[in-house]
Every structure is written in C-alpha cells, then in structure tokens.
C-alpha cells in the first residue's frame, strides 16, 4: 500500500478483525448469525452482542476486478492490480475482499483457491499496528 494511505478506524466492534492477524468473524449471541464486515448491529436480528469465531482463512475467488486506472495518484505505480472477493471455505456465506498478491491480474479466475495473508500497516495517529487481509493463490 502507498505510504500515508488511509487505514480503517479501529473500534471495539472491528478490533478483533484488524489487529489479530486472524480472520475473526462476528457471531451474534442472540441469533448465532456469523457476519462480515464487523458491525455494531447484527445484520439478521438487530442484536448488539457478539462473540468472535476464527476462520481458517482459506477460500475461493467468488468474483474479482482488475484495476487498470489509479483511483488516486499514489496508486499510479501499482496498476494493474487484482482485487478479489473471497468466499470462505468454512463460512461460505461470508465473503471478504482484498488484493490478490501472487497472481498476475490477467491470470485471476473465479473458482481459484486462495488463503489469507496479512499486510501490516501503522496507524501513526492511533499508535496501533493494523493488519489488512490480502490473498494469495494456493
């Protein structure tokens, strides 16, 4: 990622996901729904109490996009790059996005098996290390 790039704001409801280096998913304590992205409210029942489950962090490319044009000047040297939407093997209704790091964008395919890897970035304002999910083909 480019230096000085915006990072997610870490709050109580997303801290497990962005700081542990593990794919931590919210599970509503009221209805047991597993959801991503982490939110303050359950997408299914409106509950506001959660536990966290760890996913194995492996999945299948459900969809992808190849970025050919930089959305920001700091991305000029990064294009083209591939962004994948990954359906988790152990929670197939959960999908997570990220860059695919070890595959040329022209070679991305729906159905490709991938596993999570983490890019660590510093939130200088908060003094915190944030781990962003990225994906690698297996």
Beta strands, then each sheet from edge to edge (+ up, - down):
strand 1: 23-28
strand 2: 34-35
strand 3: 50-55
strand 4: 58-67
strand 5: 81-88
strand 6: 95-99
strand 7: 113-123
strand 8: 128-137
sheet 1: 2+ 1- 3+
sheet 2: 6+ 5- 4+ 7- 8+
end
